[in-house]
């Protein structure tokens, strides 16, 4: 029995280590299954290879402290800068305590994302960036909700509500690919 316990602990450690090896997923809280994190990482790696855009998904247990987030976008700006995503990257962060996603679109990507000419600052000031992001996120989360509902119809046993985040993460990645990858 002792050996089985030690084997289980060792296997869990390997799985956590593998989940931490992803280039585009930061999930130290373990909100995604290892297989899901690997799949999403591969898709985001392909996005980067095809477009040069680096996208990162992070999973946090709690919202940032008020002093880190006392102005709209302040926390995401700081984290995007720290991660090197400020200009030509995308950052999506999930906060489990509020079941909330926040998305940063790099400054150099703003015009492309909003579908309008202009600097990130001008598009933000005019509200065009906010409107484009809200419309995009509405589509993304509608797709996640649809996939979640379909999965609930066929899932064996009762799905746990916290599993919904993996459907949202997949929908975000699909949304980024749709927005930025060359259309065939």
PyMOL commands that set and color helices and strands:
alter all, ss='L'
color gray80, all
select helices_A, chain A and resi 2-20+34-51+66-68+74-82+107-114+120-126+128-154+161-180
alter helices_A, ss='H'
color red, helices_A
select strands_A, chain A and resi 25-26+54-60+89-95+100-105
alter strands_A, ss='S'
color yellow, strands_A
deselect
rebuild
show_as cartoon
